[in-house]
Amino acid sequence: MFANLKYVSLGILVFQTTSLVLTMRYSRTLKEEGPRYLSSTAVVVAELLKIMACILLVYKDSKCSLRALNRVLHDEILNKPMETLKLAIPSGIYTLQNNLLYVALSNLDAATYQWPSDSQLDSKELSAGSQFVGLMAVLTACFSSGFAGVYFEKILKETKQSVWIRNIQLGFFGSIFGLMGVYIYDGELVSKNGFFQGYNRLTWIVVVLQALGGLVIAAVIKYADNILKGFATSLSIILSTLISYFWLQDFVPTSVFFLGAILVITATFLYGYDPKPAGNPTKA
């Protein structure tokens, strides 16, 4: 059962990451009339959806009893303030990372966003300035994600609290940090055109996929580990590249890219490879 959850969660993460990258990229570059949706508000809405989903899961685990749900939330969150505060650090990093992903995908193609390379430096569609901004956003998100992932894994595996309770705590701080970002960077635009300006069906798909990603990543870290999460995310590069090349037609793979892809696939195989123990040699 544990092994099944491990690989099912990894498979869902690959699918979710690939879908999110492509839809987010498309939503940020699609030309429509009126104002474009604000990425800072999308991050907040995704956190709120994640909290709601986790509360429903805790409600289900509590045998669909509102009294039991209230007791669990009170005992595990309000009565353990220090345990809850531990989630403020990875939550702040994840919120920063989610905002940086929108910045990156507004300035890079889907494949380059997942795999920074020099292959797009001569792109006619993207300026050198936007390339640099997008690349810096990707690199910052990568470094911050690694630390937050290890920190979150340590918290998940050293305590007995459920992964859904931890996600509620994570989402609570994420919502607060996200709202601060909305006020600081997009406060004027929100007061002028509203919090949900530019939202359409595609925007909501992106928001739901991002909320789902938070849940799936937590499950992967809980039932597998942060290294496998990194491998699953890397494998989605291959899918994103194929779709970006054949469908979006905004990326041309180079030999360097193919070399890196081969290394990722090989590393994933070697990490998960479990050689059979050699049999005892027969004595003469």
N, C-alpha and C positions, 0 to 999 in steps of 0.2 A: 504493500500500500504506500509506504514511504517513498519507494523508488518510483512508483507511478506518479505520485504528486510531484516529485522532483522533475521528471522529464516532461510531464504535461505542462507544468508551469514554465519550463524553459521554452517549450514549443510555442506556447501562447505569447511569451515575451518576444520571441523572434517575429511573430506575426504582428503583434501590437506595435513594436518599434518601427518595423518597415511601413506599416499603414500610417502611423503617426507622422513619420518623416515626409512621406509623399503627400499626404493630405494637407499637412501644415505648410509645406513648401507651396503647394498649389493655391491654398487660401491666402497666402501672403503675397503672391505675385499676380493673382487674378485681378484684372482691371474691371471695376464696376463703378456705377454712378454712386455718388454720395461718399461719406467718410468710410475709411477702412476700419475694421474692428480693432480695438486696442489690445495688444498682447498682454498688458499688465492685468486687465480685467479678466481675460481668458484664463490666466493662471489662478486668479482668485476663485472663479467659478468652478474650475477643475478641482480645487482643494475642497470646496463646499460639497461638490458631488461625491468626492471620495469619502468625506465624513459621513454623509447620508447613507452611502452604500455600506460602510462599516457598521454604522448603528443598526441597520437592518440585519446584517449578518450576526451581530451580537444579540439582537432581538430573537433571531432564529435559534441561536445557541442557547438562549434563555428559555426555550420551549414556548416562544411567542407570548411571554408574560411581560406586560409593561412594568409591573412591580419588580420582577426579577431584573429586567433591563435597567431600571432606575437604580437598583441596589448595586449592580455590577459597575455601572458608570460612576456611582458615588464612591464605592469602595476602591476601585482600581485607578481612578483619576483624581477625584477631589481629595480623598484621604491619603494619597501618596504624592504630595506636591514635588518632592525631590525627584522621584521617578519620572514624573511628567516633565519637569524642567530639563531633564537630560535630553529630551527630544528637540529642544529649542535649537541646539547646534546643527544637527543634520537638517532640520526643517528649514533653517535660514539658508543653508547651502543649497538645498534642493530648490527653494524658491528662486534664488539667484540663478541657478542652472536653468530652470524652466524659462525664465525671462531671456536668458542668453540664447536659448535654442531658437526662440522667435527672431532674435536679432540675426543669428547666423543664417537661418533659412530665408530671411529677407534679403540676404546679400550673397548667398552661395546656392549652387544647385544641390539637389538632394544627395547625390553621391559624394560630392566634395565635402558637404557638411559632415557626413559620417566618417569620411576618410580624408583629412586635409592633405593635399598634394600640390605639386607645382604645375600639374597638367592644365589648370584653368587660368594661369596667370596671364595668358595671352587672349583670354576670352574677349570677344568683341561686345558681348551683351552686358558684361559686368565690368565696371570701372576698377582701376587699381585700388582706389580708396575703399570701395565697397568690399572688394576682395579682402583687403587688410582687416577691415572691421569684422567681417564674417569669420575670418580665420582666427582672430584674437578671441572672438566670442566662443568659438569651438574649443580652442586650447584652454581657455579659462574654465569652461564647463567640464572638460575632461579631467583636469587636475582636481577641481572641487568635487566632482562626482566620485572619484576614487577614494578620497578621504571620507566623504559622507557615507559611502557604501560600507566601508570597513567599520566605521563607528556604529552605524545602524545594525550591522550584523552582530557586533559585540553586544549591543543592548538586547537584541532579540534573543540571543542564545544564552545569555547569562541570567535572564529573568523568566518567571513562569507566566507572565502576562501574555494573553493571546496576541497574535499578529494583528488582529482587527482593532483591539484596544490601542496598541502601539500606533496604528495608522490614524486613529482618531486623535491621539495626542499630536502626532506629526502634522495632521491636517489643521488642527487648531492653531498651532504656531505658524504654519504656512499661510493660513488665511490672514493672520494678523500682519505678518511681514509683507504679504502680497498687497493688502490694503494700504499699507504704508507706501509701497512702491507706486500704487495708483495715485495716491494723494500727491506724492512728491513729483512724479514725472508726467502724469496725465490729468492732474486735478482740474486744470482749466478746460481741457477738452471734455471731460466728464460733465462738468457744470454746464457746458455749452450744448452738448449734443446727447448727453445721457450716458449711463453706465454701459448699456447694451447697444451703443451705436455701432452700426455696420454688421451686426450679427445676422447671419442667415443660416440655412440648413447646413452648409459646409462648415461654418464656424462651430456649430453645436457638435458636429461629428468630431472635429478636432478636439474640442473640450472634453467630450466623453472618452475619446481615445487616450487623452492625457491623464484623465482621472483613473481609467482602467490601468494605465501603465504604473501608477503608484501602487495599486493593489497587487498587480502581478509581480513587480519588483520585490515587494515585501515578502510575497509568498516564495519567490525564488531564493531570496536570502535566507528565509526561515528553513526551507526544506532542502536547499542545496548549499551554495555559499556565494560570496561576492565575486570570486574568480569566475565561476561558471556563469554568473550574471553578465560579466564582462564578455565572455566568449559568446553567449547568446546574442548580446547586442552587436558584437562584431560580425556574427554570421548574417545578421540582417543587412549588413553592407552589401553582400553579394546580391540579395534580392533587390535591394534599392538600386544597385547599379544596373541590373538587367532591366528593371522597369524604367529607370531614368533614361537609359539608352534607347530602348525600343519604343517606349510610350511617350515619355515627356520630351525625349530627344534634346536634352540640355546637357549631356555629358558624353564625352568620348574617352573610354578607358585607354590608358597607356600601358606600356610594358611594366613600368614601376608599380602601377596600380595592381596589375595582375600578379606581380611578384608578392606584393603585400597580401593580397587575397589568399594566395597559396600558403603563405606563412600562417595566416590566421586559421585556415582550415586544418593545416597540419598540427598547429598548437592545440586546437580544440580536440582533435583526435587523440593526440598523445596524452593530454590531460585526463581524458575519459577512458583511456585504454587500460584494461586490467589484465595483464598477461597471466596465463595459467601457470601454476607452479610446476616446475619440472619434476617428472617422476623420479623416484629413487632408483639409482642404477643397480642393476642386478649383479650380484656377486658371482664371480667365476667359480 
